[in-house]
């Protein structure tokens, strides 16, 4: 059955315009609703990012405070390193004579004893004045040390032993000390005095290499 619209044409035009207007308003409303939803989502993301940033800044501040507190330890470490370097420069090539005496006492045989001991470093005699820490024993005499020989010093001994095998043992033990080389007997006499026991009076020496110095590791 055919429907016939008997409304006037201007009324029909207004109805079409009204429907179109409602469609436009509905579309605009939907678009605004979508924009509002996007705005809400972006606001939530921004707020979350701001919270994360605040937390990260707080952690960074805490770490910065920790680093600032540890800087003094780094400064102390550097001070110690500088001090060790300075000590190394000052003691370069020096021999700790207190250590030398300790080494002598540890290797000397029980059947002999020292009556004198002198020491020289780099060809320069150490005088008879009171030795400073690390200086040679008083009464040191000069000994020629050849350049390029690897020898940085020399120790001269005056000793007494009960027999020559003890002297030989002493020479063997001298080479066991780090940095000590070329043990030698300069002179030796055997005899007795005033009817006493027969003794061996002798003089000897041993050379010192870089291994006997502080920088060479000798203690």
C-alpha positions as CSV (number, residue, x, y, z in Angstrom):
1,X,0.0,0.0,0.0
2,X,1.5,3.3,-1.0
3,X,2.0,5.9,1.8
4,X,1.2,9.4,0.9
5,X,2.6,12.3,3.1
6,X,-0.1,14.9,3.1
7,X,2.0,17.4,5.1
8,X,3.0,20.6,3.4
9,X,6.5,20.7,1.8
10,X,7.8,23.3,4.2
11,X,6.8,21.1,7.2
12,X,8.5,18.2,5.7
13,X,11.6,20.3,5.1
14,X,11.6,21.4,8.8
15,X,11.3,17.8,9.9
16,X,14.3,16.8,7.8
17,X,16.3,19.7,9.1
18,X,15.4,18.8,12.7
19,X,16.5,15.2,12.1
20,X,19.7,16.3,10.5
21,X,20.3,18.7,13.4
22,X,19.7,15.9,15.9
23,X,22.2,13.7,14.0
24,X,24.8,16.4,14.0
25,X,24.3,17.1,17.7
26,X,24.5,13.4,18.5
27,X,27.7,13.0,16.5
28,X,29.2,16.1,18.2
29,X,28.2,14.7,21.6
30,X,29.8,11.3,20.8
31,X,33.0,13.1,19.7
32,X,33.0,15.2,22.8
33,X,32.5,12.0,24.9
34,X,35.4,10.3,23.1
35,X,37.6,13.4,23.6
36,X,36.6,13.5,27.3
37,X,37.5,9.8,27.7
38,X,40.9,10.4,26.0
39,X,41.5,13.4,28.3
40,X,40.7,11.3,31.4
41,X,43.0,8.5,30.3
42,X,45.9,10.9,29.5
43,X,45.3,12.7,32.8
44,X,45.6,9.3,34.6
45,X,48.8,8.5,32.7
46,X,50.3,11.9,33.5
47,X,49.4,11.5,37.2
48,X,51.0,8.1,37.3
49,X,54.1,9.3,35.5
50,X,54.3,12.2,37.9
51,X,54.1,9.8,40.9
52,X,56.9,7.6,39.4
53,X,59.0,10.7,38.7
54,X,58.5,11.8,42.4
55,X,59.6,8.4,43.6
56,X,62.6,8.3,41.3
57,X,63.7,11.8,42.4
58,X,63.4,10.7,46.0
59,X,65.6,7.6,45.3
60,X,68.1,9.8,43.5
61,X,68.2,12.2,46.4
62,X,68.8,9.3,48.8
63,X,71.6,7.9,46.6
64,X,73.1,11.3,46.3
65,X,73.2,11.6,50.0
66,X,74.8,8.2,50.3
67,X,77.4,9.2,47.7
68,X,78.2,12.4,49.5
69,X,78.6,10.5,52.7
70,X,81.1,8.1,51.0
71,X,83.2,10.8,49.5
72,X,85.2,11.2,52.6
73,X,86.2,7.6,52.5
74,X,87.4,8.1,48.9
75,X,89.4,11.1,50.1
76,X,90.9,9.0,52.9
77,X,91.8,6.3,50.4
78,X,93.4,8.8,48.2
79,X,95.3,10.3,51.1
80,X,96.6,6.8,52.1
81,X,97.6,6.1,48.5
82,X,99.4,9.5,48.3
83,X,101.1,8.7,51.7
84,X,102.2,5.3,50.5
85,X,103.6,6.8,47.3
86,X,105.5,9.4,49.3
87,X,106.9,6.8,51.6
88,X,107.9,4.7,48.6
89,X,109.8,7.7,47.1
90,X,111.5,8.5,50.4
91,X,112.6,4.9,51.1
92,X,113.6,4.1,47.6
93,X,116.9,2.3,47.7
94,X,117.1,2.3,51.5
95,X,118.0,-0.6,53.7
96,X,116.3,-1.1,57.0
97,X,119.3,-1.9,59.2
98,X,117.0,-3.1,62.0
99,X,115.9,-5.7,59.6
100,X,119.5,-6.5,58.7
101,X,120.3,-7.1,62.4
102,X,117.2,-9.4,62.7
103,X,118.4,-11.4,59.6
104,X,121.9,-11.7,61.1
105,X,120.5,-13.0,64.4
106,X,118.3,-15.6,62.6
107,X,121.1,-17.1,60.5
108,X,124.2,-16.9,62.7
109,X,125.2,-20.4,63.9
110,X,125.1,-21.2,67.6
111,X,128.9,-21.9,67.7
112,X,130.0,-18.4,66.7
113,X,129.4,-14.7,67.6
114,X,129.9,-11.3,66.1
115,X,132.5,-8.9,67.5
116,X,131.9,-6.2,64.9
117,X,129.7,-5.3,62.0
118,X,129.7,-2.3,59.6
119,X,127.6,-1.5,56.6
120,X,127.8,0.7,53.5
121,X,125.1,1.7,50.9
122,X,125.9,2.9,47.3
123,X,129.6,3.3,48.1
124,X,129.0,6.0,50.7
125,X,130.1,5.1,54.2
126,X,127.8,5.5,57.1
127,X,129.6,7.5,59.9
128,X,129.9,6.7,63.5
129,X,127.2,9.1,64.6
130,X,124.0,7.7,66.1
131,X,122.1,6.1,63.2
132,X,118.6,7.3,62.3
133,X,115.9,4.7,61.7
134,X,116.9,2.8,58.6
135,X,120.5,4.0,58.8
136,X,123.5,1.7,58.9
137,X,125.1,0.6,62.2
138,X,127.6,3.0,63.7
139,X,131.2,2.5,62.7
140,X,130.5,1.6,59.0
141,X,133.4,1.9,56.6
142,X,133.4,2.5,52.9
143,X,133.5,-0.3,50.4
144,X,133.9,0.1,46.7
145,X,130.7,-0.8,44.8
146,X,131.0,-1.1,41.1
147,X,128.3,0.7,39.0
148,X,126.1,-1.7,37.1
149,X,127.0,-4.7,39.3
150,X,123.6,-4.9,40.8
151,X,125.1,-4.5,44.3
152,X,123.7,-1.6,46.3
153,X,125.6,-2.1,49.5
154,X,127.9,-4.2,51.6
155,X,128.2,-5.5,55.1
156,X,131.5,-6.3,56.8
157,X,131.7,-8.7,59.7
158,X,134.3,-9.4,62.4
159,X,133.5,-12.8,64.1
160,X,134.7,-15.6,66.2
161,X,133.8,-19.3,65.8
162,X,134.7,-22.5,67.4
163,X,135.8,-24.2,64.2
164,X,136.0,-23.8,60.4
165,X,132.9,-25.9,59.6
166,X,130.9,-23.3,61.6
167,X,132.4,-20.6,59.4
168,X,131.4,-22.6,56.3
169,X,127.8,-22.9,57.7
170,X,127.7,-19.2,58.3
171,X,128.7,-18.5,54.7
172,X,126.0,-20.9,53.4
173,X,123.3,-19.3,55.6
174,X,124.2,-15.7,54.5
175,X,123.0,-16.5,51.0
176,X,119.6,-17.7,52.3
177,X,118.8,-14.1,53.2
178,X,116.8,-12.2,50.5
179,X,119.0,-9.7,48.7
180,X,122.3,-11.0,50.2
181,X,124.9,-12.3,47.8
182,X,128.6,-13.0,47.5
183,X,129.4,-14.0,51.1
184,X,133.2,-14.0,51.5
185,X,135.9,-14.6,54.1
186,X,138.6,-11.9,54.0
187,X,140.9,-13.3,56.6
188,X,140.9,-16.1,59.1
189,X,143.3,-17.2,61.9
190,X,143.0,-20.1,64.3
191,X,144.5,-20.1,67.8
192,X,144.0,-19.8,71.5
193,X,144.8,-17.0,74.0
194,X,146.1,-17.5,77.5
195,X,145.5,-21.3,77.4
196,X,141.9,-20.9,76.4
197,X,140.0,-22.9,73.8
198,X,141.1,-22.8,70.2
199,X,139.0,-20.3,68.3
200,X,138.8,-19.1,64.7
201,X,138.9,-15.3,64.4
202,X,137.9,-14.1,61.0
203,X,136.6,-11.2,59.0
204,X,134.1,-11.5,56.1
205,X,131.6,-9.7,54.1
206,X,128.4,-10.0,52.1
207,X,127.0,-7.8,49.3
208,X,123.5,-6.3,49.3
209,X,121.4,-6.2,46.1
210,X,118.1,-4.3,45.4
211,X,116.2,-7.2,47.0
212,X,117.6,-6.1,50.4
213,X,116.2,-2.6,50.1
214,X,112.8,-1.4,51.2
215,X,111.6,-0.9,47.7
216,X,112.9,-4.4,46.9
217,X,110.6,-6.0,49.5
218,X,113.0,-6.5,52.4
219,X,111.5,-6.0,55.8
